[in-house]
Amino acid sequence: MANINLLPWREKRRKELQRQFAVMAAGSAIFSAFVVLYVHIHISGLITVQDNRNSYLDNEIKVVEKDIEEIKNLENDKTNLLARMRIIQQLQSARPEIVHLFYEAAATLPEGVYLKKVARSGAGLQIEGVAESNANVSAYMRSLDESEWLTKPSLDVIDSSKKEYIGLSWFNLKAQQTRPKSEQDSTDSATSNRKTVKK
């Protein structure tokens, strides 16, 4: 029987298998490296896109915040202007009241009554004067009550014993300044007309 030595063939086969394994391992490593590189590049691209979106949103948010701040400033300016307009309207409507107050203060005085001081606080009046008698003070209060521009007279003090007013009655009373209904209607009409024009 022939003696066949299989060792060289097995060694050759083993080396071939080792070479194939090395090639496959190298191929797998290269493929894995390419996959990792692709994933890295892809994720980096996504991150860059998201960063660009975030930057765009941040810029838009800043623009919107600036617009909101401008709107708030405009609202404050509008509120201030409306407040000033209301004050101006109140002053314009109250301007003739002083004239009427002086006129009524003189027109309502009966004979024998003399005013020493008239103080005004808002619509309230504090009136100080002297009269020849208590009846004159009563007549003055009735005259105030009948006035269209003065109302609600209320006597605080009447004193006939003051040394500086011998034979006279010193008095202190309160009253309210009011406006006739016709004047209120005309003011309300003018105010509504202004509002209509604004709209």
Secondary structure, 3 states (H helix, E strand, C coil): CCCCCCHHHHHHHHHHHHHHHHHHHHHHHHHHHHHHHHHHHHHHHHHHHHHHHHHHHHHHHHHHHHHHHHHHHHHHHHHHHHHHHHHHHHHHHHHHHHHHHHHHHHHCCCCCEEEEEEEEECCEEEEEEEECCHHHHHHHHHHHHHCCCEEEEEEEEEECCCHHHCCCEEEEEEEEECCCHHHHHHHHHHHHHHHHHHC
